[in-house]
Amino acid sequence: MATVSSIGSVDLSTAAGQLLCKLADSLPRDRSWRIAAFGSAPIQIQVDRTLISADVDVFCDEEDLQPWVNSIGAAQGQADFYIQVCSGLNFRTSPHWLMRATTVPYGHCTFVFPHPIDILIAKLNRLEEKDLEAFRVVIRKTGHPTEAEMIHELQMAVDLFRPSFDEENASDLVNNTRRLWPLIFGREIDPRTEIIAPALAKRRAGYGLPARDYKKELLG
């Protein structure tokens, strides 16, 4: 689909790109490092350098990056524009994200930048005003995702719509999707009938099981 087509060049001269390079330069050179960025930084680096965020979210689950972030004065509380060290568990998006991420070698490091569609899917977990702005920027600059593309991608990531664990600060992807649609695509949507039910039907067909009318069950 067009959502996973090429998105142009990576610009490491952006504020987020420069901060990542500064971190990479500080890391020991006796091994290779693979650092993934998410949040708004990959959009700034790949789509629109004017998109501003307070931080750069990163993860490198093989080793804790925090000591090196601290050493360059780029931790929260040390700088206005800082690096937030996270876990890969914090990046809740499509299961396909690694297949379409852009990898960029930089010295003894490799940066991993998720495709903008996967950044936008992840932003649905929170959907604050700055997340809505990321949708507007990406669509204005690239023309994607279209409404049909977004529906397809959310169907392929249907498990994100499952209820959260009791121990989590729950995000409500159903209501956030319902809230997003009129603001970005200009109409109301019922995520259960247009996203969840068709996705479950596709999954069931893939298992070779008899078809079920999920829409009827959801409405019944």
Stockholm file with secondary structure:
# STOCKHOLM 1.0

chainA/1-220         MATVSSIGSVDLSTAAGQLLCKLADSLPRDRSWRIAAFGSAPIQIQVDRTLISADVDVFCDEEDLQPWVNSIGAAQGQADFYIQVCSGLNFRTSPHWLMRATTVPYGHCTFVFPHPIDILIAKLNRLEEKDLEAFRVVIRKTGHPTEAEMIHELQMAVDLFRPSFDEENASDLVNNTRRLWPLIFGREIDPRTEIIAPALAKRRAGYGLPARDYKKELLG
#=GR chainA/1-220 SS CGGGSCCCCCCTTSHHHHHHHHHHHHSCSSSCEEEEEETTHHHHHHTCTTCCCSEEEEECTTSCCHHHHHHTTCSBTTBSSEEEEECGGGCCCCTTHHHHCEEEEETTEEEEECCHHHHHHHHTTTCCHHHHHHHHHHHHHHCCCCHHHHHHHHHHTGGGGSCCCTTSCCCCHHHHHHHHHHHHTSSCCCHIIIIIHHHHHHHHHHTTCCCCCHHHHHHC
#=GC SS_cons         CGGGSCCCCCCTTSHHHHHHHHHHHHSCSSSCEEEEEETTHHHHHHTCTTCCCSEEEEECTTSCCHHHHHHTTCSBTTBSSEEEEECGGGCCCCTTHHHHCEEEEETTEEEEECCHHHHHHHHTTTCCHHHHHHHHHHHHHHCCCCHHHHHHHHHHTGGGGSCCCTTSCCCCHHHHHHHHHHHHTSSCCCHIIIIIHHHHHHHHHHTTCCCCCHHHHHHC
//
